[in-house]
Amino acid sequence: MRINGHGHILPEPSQIPRFMKDKKLFWIDKEKKFMRQKDWSRPITDPSFFIKEKIEWMSKHNIDHGVMLCLSQLYCNGWEKQDCFDVIRFQNDFNASVQKDHPEKFTCGFVVQPLYIDHALKEIDRCVNELGLKLLCLPTHFLNTSGEWMSIAEKSVDPIFDLANKYGLALQIHPYDGEKMIALKNQYWRFHLVWMMAQCADTIHLFTLRDLPNKYPNLRTSFAHGGMLGIANYGRRVQGFDGRPDIFENLNDPRKTLGHKNLYFDTLVHDSHTLDLLKKRVGSSQIIMGLDDPFPLGEMEGVGTSYPGRVVEYAVEVGILSKKEEEDIWHKNILDWLRIDLKK
C-alpha cells in the first residue's frame, strides 16, 4: 500500500460559503482557474485539486491513500475573531466530509488558530470527538495579540499541545505567510523557495530547545518539506548552544532530540543529496512520503523531470535508500506517524 503523507484538496466553488467571497476571505472562480483571497490569487494548476480528479490522479500513479492537509491560505493569521472562527469551522467540516465520504482514500487534517486559545481548544475537542479527525495542522508561526509573529513552539501554545497529547494526535507543522513576516520585496518567489524553509528551521529550533518531543510523548509531529534548513543548520545550532550557554539557560541541547522517534519529516526536499542528509540526520524510519500535490512545488508530473515519488525512487537507484526503506517511507512510517489502521 502506498500512502502520500502530504497532499491538498480544494472544495468546489459552490461549497464555499457566500460570506467568504463577500468578505474576500477566500473563494474559487466558477471556472476553477484561480483561488482568490482579497487582492491575492493563485492559479489552480491541476484538476486534481478537486476530489473526483484527485482520486483519478491517485489511481494513475498507484497511490492508494492520501493525507490531505489544511490549506495554508486558511490559517487565518491576523483575522478578525468571528471570521477566523467561521472559516476554520468551514475548513474543518469540509475536510471531515472528505474523510467520511472516502475513508478508504483519505485521512484529513484539521486546523486551529493559536491566537484564540480558548476557541482552539474547543475546536480540537469538536474535531476529535464529533468529526473523527486525528491529524492537527498548525502553521510554523502566528500573530499574537501585540501583532508580533510567534513560533508555534512558544510556551503560550502549550495548552494546544497538552490537549493534542491527551488525544494522542498526529501533528503537521507547515510554513506560510513569509511575505508578511520578512521585510523584503515580494519577488522571485523568494518566500516559497527560501523563506518557507527558514520558517520551518526557526520552529524546529524552538521545538527542540524546549524539548517538546519528550514533554509530549503521545504527540507525533511531522515538519513539512523535510524540515529543510532545520536539518541543514543542525551543526550551527549545536555550535551556538555550546558557544553561548548564557543564551540557552534552562533550554535543551539540540543533540537531545535529533532522530527522536516522535519527530517526522516528509520527503519533499526535491533532490537526493538533501534526502541523503535527512536520512543521515534523523534515520530513514522518521521519513514519510510527502508529495505536496497538486501544487507545482510538489512532485507533479509535467514540472521539469518531476513525477510522484521521483526523489525517493532516484535515492534507491543511487544507493541512498534501500528498497525496504522506500517501502516503509510510502507505508509503515506514515502509519507510525498517524497511528491509524488501514487495510494492508
VENCORJO-V328971 format. One record per residue. RES is the residue in one small letter. PHI is phi in radians with two decimals (NA if undefined). OMEGA is omega in whole degrees, 0 to 359 (none if undefined). Layout:
{{RES	PHI	OMEGA} {RES	PHI	OMEGA}}
This chain:
{{m	NA	180} {r	-1.92	183} {i	-2.10	174} {n	-1.63	185} {g	-1.54	182} {h	-2.67	177} {g	-2.36	181} {h	-2.41	180} {i	-2.49	180} {l	-1.90	170} {p	-1.26	171} {e	-1.14	179} {p	-0.90	182} {s	-1.25	180} {q	-1.45	183} {i	-1.43	182} {p	-1.00	183} {r	-1.01	184} {f	-1.07	181} {m	-1.20	176} {k	-1.33	181} {d	-1.03	179} {k	-1.58	181} {k	1.01	179} {l	-1.41	178} {f	-3.09	174} {w	-2.78	181} {i	-2.23	178} {d	-0.98	178} {k	-1.01	180} {e	-1.36	180} {k	1.05	178} {k	-1.70	183} {f	-2.44	163} {m	-1.72	189} {r	-2.37	181} {q	-2.78	186} {k	0.90	181} {d	-1.60	182} {w	-1.68	173} {s	-2.55	178} {r	-2.47	181} {p	-1.16	173} {i	-1.52	195} {t	-1.50	181} {d	-2.66	180} {p	-1.05	184} {s	-1.30	167} {f	-1.19	186} {f	-1.98	196} {i	-1.00	184} {k	-1.00	181} {e	-1.23	177} {k	-1.10	180} {i	-1.11	177} {e	-1.12	179} {w	-1.10	179} {m	-1.08	179} {s	-1.10	180} {k	-1.05	185} {h	-1.86	175} {n	1.00	176} {i	-1.89	187} {d	-1.46	186} {h	-2.60	181} {g	-2.28	174} {v	-1.64	183} {m	-1.71	181} {l	-1.51	177} {c	-1.37	179} {l	-1.30	179} {s	-1.05	181} {q	-1.09	182} {l	-1.95	170} {y	-1.21	175} {c	1.18	177} {n	-1.11	177} {g	1.41	182} {w	-1.43	171} {e	-1.06	188} {k	-0.98	185} {q	-1.18	176} {d	-1.05	179} {c	-1.03	182} {f	-1.06	185} {d	-1.18	183} {v	-1.26	178} {i	-1.10	178} {r	-1.10	178} {f	-1.04	184} {q	-1.09	181} {n	-1.17	177} {d	-1.14	178} {f	-1.11	180} {n	-1.08	179} {a	-1.10	179} {s	-1.17	177} {v	-1.09	180} {q	-1.16	181} {k	-1.17	182} {d	-1.33	184} {h	-2.37	185} {p	-1.09	179} {e	-1.32	184} {k	-1.90	190} {f	-2.36	163} {t	-1.99	188} {c	-2.05	178} {g	-1.69	174} {f	-2.34	187} {v	-2.21	170} {v	-2.35	180} {q	-1.91	185} {p	-1.13	179} {l	-1.04	182} {y	-1.85	194} {i	-1.12	181} {d	-1.13	177} {h	-1.15	180} {a	-1.03	181} {l	-1.17	177} {k	-1.13	181} {e	-1.22	175} {i	-1.07	178} {d	-0.99	181} {r	-1.10	184} {c	-1.15	180} {v	-1.32	190} {n	-1.48	182} {e	-1.79	185} {l	-1.74	178} {g	1.26	179} {l	-1.66	186} {k	-2.22	181} {l	-2.17	179} {l	-1.65	178} {c	-1.81	179} {l	-2.30	174} {p	-1.34	176} {t	-1.11	184} {h	-2.49	177} {f	-2.57	179} {l	-1.55	177} {n	-1.58	184} {t	-1.16	178} {s	-1.61	181} {g	1.37	178} {e	-1.68	175} {w	-1.40	183} {m	-2.12	173} {s	-1.22	177} {i	-1.14	180} {a	-1.57	178} {e	-1.18	183} {k	-1.02	182} {s	-1.09	181} {v	-1.60	184} {d	-0.92	178} {p	-1.02	176} {i	-1.17	179} {f	-1.15	178} {d	-1.01	182} {l	-1.24	178} {a	-1.08	177} {n	-1.15	177} {k	-1.02	182} {y	-1.48	180} {g	1.14	185} {l	-1.39	162} {a	-1.46	182} {l	-2.28	175} {q	-2.19	182} {i	-1.94	189} {h	-2.37	181} {p	-1.48	173} {y	-2.98	176} {d	1.15	180} {g	-1.02	182} {e	-1.19	176} {k	-1.51	184} {m	-1.63	190} {i	-1.90	184} {a	-1.45	176} {l	-2.26	177} {k	-1.10	183} {n	-1.43	178} {q	-2.57	179} {y	1.09	181} {w	0.96	188} {r	-1.10	184} {f	-1.33	174} {h	-1.59	186} {l	-1.49	183} {v	-2.11	192} {w	-1.31	174} {m	-1.07	178} {m	-1.20	177} {a	-1.19	177} {q	-1.08	175} {c	-1.04	181} {a	-1.05	182} {d	-1.10	182} {t	-1.32	172} {i	-1.02	179} {h	-0.96	183} {l	-1.28	180} {f	-1.00	181} {t	-1.50	176} {l	-1.03	179} {r	-1.50	176} {d	1.00	182} {l	-1.14	177} {p	-1.06	178} {n	-1.58	178} {k	-1.12	181} {y	-2.12	188} {p	-1.19	180} {n	-1.64	182} {l	-1.80	181} {r	-1.99	192} {t	-1.96	174} {s	-1.94	174} {f	-1.72	182} {a	-1.16	174} {h	0.98	176} {g	1.16	184} {g	1.21	176} {m	0.66	186} {l	-1.12	176} {g	-1.16	175} {i	-1.48	183} {a	-1.14	184} {n	-1.75	178} {y	-0.94	181} {g	-1.07	179} {r	-1.18	178} {r	-1.15	177} {v	-1.11	179} {q	-1.04	179} {g	-1.16	179} {f	-1.09	180} {d	-1.28	187} {g	-1.43	181} {r	-2.28	181} {p	-1.06	179} {d	-1.13	180} {i	-1.37	190} {f	-1.91	178} {e	-1.05	180} {n	1.18	174} {l	-1.97	190} {n	-1.86	177} {d	-1.01	178} {p	-0.99	180} {r	-1.11	189} {k	-1.09	185} {t	-1.98	177} {l	-1.13	181} {g	1.33	181} {h	-1.03	185} {k	-1.14	180} {n	-1.80	175} {l	-1.99	182} {y	-2.12	181} {f	-2.47	181} {d	-1.46	189} {t	-1.47	189} {l	-1.37	180} {v	-1.98	168} {h	1.35	177} {d	-2.62	187} {s	-1.24	179} {h	-1.13	178} {t	-1.21	176} {l	-1.11	177} {d	-1.06	178} {l	-1.10	179} {l	-1.05	178} {k	-1.09	181} {k	-1.14	181} {r	-1.31	191} {v	-2.01	182} {g	1.61	184} {s	-1.13	181} {s	-1.18	182} {q	-1.78	181} {i	-1.89	179} {i	-2.13	179} {m	-1.17	176} {g	-2.47	184} {l	-1.76	184} {d	0.92	178} {d	-1.27	0} {p	-1.75	182} {f	-1.14	181} {p	-1.14	172} {l	-1.47	173} {g	-1.54	178} {e	-1.47	183} {m	-2.00	176} {e	-1.07	179} {g	1.62	176} {v	-1.82	184} {g	1.01	178} {t	-1.70	186} {s	-1.28	169} {y	-2.86	184} {p	-1.04	180} {g	1.61	186} {r	-1.02	185} {v	-1.09	181} {v	-1.21	179} {e	-1.08	179} {y	-1.19	178} {a	-1.08	175} {v	-1.19	182} {e	-1.04	183} {v	-1.70	173} {g	1.55	177} {i	-1.32	177} {l	-2.11	171} {s	-1.47	178} {k	-1.09	178} {k	-1.15	178} {e	-1.11	176} {e	-1.05	180} {e	-1.08	179} {d	-1.16	178} {i	-1.09	180} {w	-1.38	190} {h	-2.44	189} {k	-0.99	184} {n	-1.11	179} {i	-1.20	178} {l	-1.17	175} {d	-1.09	179} {w	-1.17	185} {l	-1.39	188} {r	0.96	175} {i	-2.16	179} {d	-1.77	175} {l	-2.23	177} {k	-1.11	182} {k	-1.22	none}}
